[in-house]
Amino acid sequence: MPLRHLALGLLAAGALAPAAGKLAGPAPGAAGSSGKSIGMRLVDAPVDARANSRAWCYIIDHLAPGSVIHRRVEVSNATDSPRTLSIYAAAGAIRGSKFAFAPGRTPNDLSTWTTTDRPEVAMAPHARSMVTATIAVPRDAAPGERYAVIWAEAATPPPRSGGVAEVNRVGVRIYLSVGQGNPPASSFTIDSLTAQRSENGRQIVLAQVRNTGGRALDLVGDLRLSHGPANLSAGPFKVSTGTTLAPGDSGPVMAVLNEQVPDGPWRARVRLQSGLTKAGAEATIRFPASAGMARAVNAEQDTSHLPIVVLVGGGVVLCGLATATGLLVLRKRRSRRELSAAGSDL
């Protein structure tokens, strides 16, 4: 029977970074769970990646075949009821400029290399608990970048009298590069800027980004407008998060203006960052007077060093705690296996 869904879960985002080594403690300012939910956050990050904001959010490493690393994650139960959490790794991928999650416990190379010391954690209400994940790369592993997710799952079967079943899942992404020597370099270019007006009148700027490096990118940044009509300036406007580009991929990053500005022309300056890797570009744009998209304008490299407004605390992003906000509602006759398969495709 068809699946009826109310909402789907939330996942802590992810990316890449330098090799293992000494580990630092919890990220400064990392928050606890807010709301009645389950949560998960990464506790460890390599000391040599301390300046990389993404390494505080995600498990990011470059490892030689035969290497083993350990990373701690904290799980929490912010609900008023006891919960039993299943902790496991499953496959991830990058598709359509997004990080995609495989259904259920679908494996891939990286998920099969990843184990946890506590596959199941019984938690009292409003409790926290630590779990250690181990990634052991086989000696014959082929070079390349791989993606996976460490999940914490709380599942409640439907009552015998009928009703609905719930599956709440939260997770931390893993971006692992396998190979000898130093990790592949990260780099990207901003090739063009495009002004757009949505059907509801919102003004949007799209930056077309190309991943020219050897590691995946999760992009954050801002847009500033200057030299507008009457020499007006506007911004900064934060770009929408959620764009992930695999090596060699291209895709758009979007900034939606939170105030109305004249159509232009404007000098648009976009600054983007993925971890420690930064790039900027400028172009002269004009917003369409009605709904539609203007012609893409080739971007000029911006070598200035404007701050990016989404960074705080000296470059540390406050990742906080990923909390489960979703549940799947199925008819009583759906099997637990079907529930698991459906519940992961967030």
ZITA-V337345 format. One record per backbone hydrogen bond with DSSP energy under -0.5 kcal/mol. NH is the residue of the N-H (numbers start at 1). CO is the residue of the C=O. If there is no record, write none. Layout:
nh | co
NH | CO
NH | CO
This chain:
nh | co
4 | 329
5 | 3
6 | 327
7 | 327
12 | 171
24 | 45
30 | 27
37 | 35
39 | 76
40 | 322
41 | 74
43 | 72
44 | 72
45 | 24
47 | 22
49 | 46
50 | 47
52 | 49
53 | 51
55 | 52
56 | 53
57 | 54
58 | 54
59 | 173
60 | 58
61 | 175
63 | 177
66 | 137
66 | 138
67 | 64
69 | 135
71 | 133
73 | 131
74 | 41
75 | 73
75 | 129
76 | 39
77 | 127
78 | 37
78 | 76
83 | 123
85 | 83
85 | 121
86 | 153
87 | 119
88 | 86
88 | 151
90 | 149
91 | 106
92 | 147
93 | 100
95 | 93
95 | 98
98 | 95
100 | 93
100 | 98
102 | 91
104 | 340
106 | 103
112 | 108
113 | 109
114 | 110
114 | 111
115 | 134
117 | 132
121 | 85
123 | 83
123 | 121
126 | 77
126 | 79
127 | 77
127 | 124
129 | 75
131 | 73
133 | 71
133 | 131
134 | 115
135 | 69
136 | 113
136 | 134
137 | 67
137 | 135
141 | 138
144 | 178
146 | 176
148 | 174
149 | 90
150 | 172
151 | 88
151 | 149
152 | 170
153 | 86
154 | 168
155 | 153
156 | 166
162 | 159
166 | 156
168 | 154
170 | 152
172 | 150
173 | 12
174 | 148
175 | 59
176 | 146
176 | 174
177 | 61
177 | 175
178 | 144
179 | 63
189 | 210
191 | 189
191 | 208
192 | 208
193 | 297
194 | 206
196 | 204
197 | 292
198 | 202
201 | 198
204 | 196
205 | 255
206 | 194
207 | 253
208 | 192
208 | 206
209 | 207
209 | 251
210 | 189
211 | 249
212 | 187
212 | 210
213 | 187
214 | 185
217 | 245
219 | 243
220 | 273
222 | 271
223 | 237
224 | 269
225 | 234
226 | 267
228 | 232
231 | 228
232 | 229
234 | 225
236 | 223
237 | 223
239 | 221
240 | 254
244 | 97
244 | 242
245 | 217
248 | 211
249 | 246
251 | 209
253 | 207
255 | 205
256 | 238
257 | 203
257 | 255
265 | 285
266 | 285
267 | 226
268 | 266
268 | 283
269 | 224
270 | 281
271 | 222
272 | 279
273 | 220
274 | 277
277 | 274
278 | 276
279 | 272
281 | 270
282 | 300
283 | 268
285 | 266
285 | 283
287 | 263
292 | 197
294 | 195
297 | 193
299 | 191
300 | 282
302 | 280
303 | 301
309 | 307
311 | 308
316 | 312
317 | 315
319 | 317
322 | 40
324 | 38
325 | 323
327 | 7
329 | 4
330 | 328
334 | 331
339 | 335
340 | 336
341 | 337
342 | 338
343 | 339
344 | 340
345 | 342
346 | 344
